[in-house]
Amino acid sequence: MTKQGTVPRMPRTEQEADQLIALAEVDSTNTLACEMLADGRIGGDPADDGKITVIAADYQTGGHGRLGRAWVNRPGESFTVSFVTVMPADVVADDTVNGWLPTLAGLASCDAIRSAVFSSGARPRQQDCTLAIKWPNDIFCHGLKLGGILVQLVPLDEHRTGVIIGIGINLALRAESLPTPQSTSLQLHVDPLSDVQVLRDLIAAGITAGLRERIARFVRDRKAYAAQLLEETRQVSWTLGRRVEARLVGGETIVGRAIRINPDASLAIVDDEGVEHTVTTGDVGVLD
């Protein structure tokens, strides 16, 4: 049977965002955002820098995550939304702090999910169904992957950079539809789950508001806010203190214990020989 989406109804998000583009189906919301930044439909006027455009789709035919992985989604059951803004190029290029952008988005997402669940009258089915961040860009619930974040950058000129934050969350996927045994869906952890259209709108509006505030603080004083993000992340990290396996882009694999998130958002891992490694990018899986 052909998968077909319906145009999302998102009145709260439309009110919160500076622009909302809602689509029944799209190749990828991040890909569309890249195209719109490239041709000036978003970010064409520097006076609009800092504004947030939200691109939401009920179904993505070519959604993707980090390292080129496909993102599994189903119409009416998933959250597939990109949040697009323009930031100063010097802030985005500062490698002492720019690693915090995915985590900043993850924290905003966790806040929005918690708020949406509470305001809809749902409650966790178990006490340990708390939300956490797995370094660097995954949203975890009950030790399983609930969602993922993909940040893409589009240089506009020497002073301005487009920032795309693509967020995918499993809202109402049934257990048998989950892509991996390490994945989960919100409906498996809260009860009763609201209508998915309503829940998607609540979460997207909350993320929009959270990103607006957090990005403004980041642009205003990136060093000071990075220090605050570090403390906030330590409190909700699913990675710290656990045995992990890091697969680096160059093909190297590091197995050890995650001991620290550094001020630049990199991860410190001590391997089984006691050697400390600093991981700035790669795929990090939690082993215990």
Salt bridges, closest charged atoms under 4 A:
ASP18 OD2 - ARG212 NH1 2.96
ASP39 OD2 - ARG41 NE 2.87
ASP48 OD1 - LYS51 NZ 3.04
ASP49 OD1 - ARG160 NH2 2.81
ASP58 OD1 - ARG200 NH1 2.94
GLU77 OE1 - ARG74 NE 3.02
GLU77 OE2 - ARG174 NH1 3.21
ASP90 OD2 - ARG222 NH1 3.87
ASP94 OD2 - ARG222 NE 2.77
ASP94 OD2 - LYS223 NZ 3.73
ASP111 OD1 - ARG114 NH2 2.81
ASP111 OD2 - ARG214 NH2 3.13
ASP128 OD1 - HIS142 ND1 3.23
ASP138 OD2 - LYS134 NZ 3.46
ASP138 OD1 - LYS145 NZ 3.40
ASP157 OD2 - ARG160 NH1 3.49
GLU158 OE2 - HIS159 NE2 3.67
GLU176 OE2 - ARG174 NE 3.36
ASP191 OD1 - ARG125 NH2 3.63
ASP201 OD2 - ARG12 NH1 3.30
GLU213 OE2 - ARG217 NH1 3.63
GLU231 OE2 - ARG234 NH1 2.38
GLU232 OE2 - ARG214 NH2 2.69
GLU245 OE1 - ARG247 NH2 2.76
ASP271 OD2 - HIS277 NE2 2.76
ASP272 OD1 - ARG243 NH1 2.78
GLU276 OE2 - ARG260 NH2 2.48
ASP283 OD2 - ARG69 NH2 2.72
ASP288 OD2 - ARG257 NH2 3.66
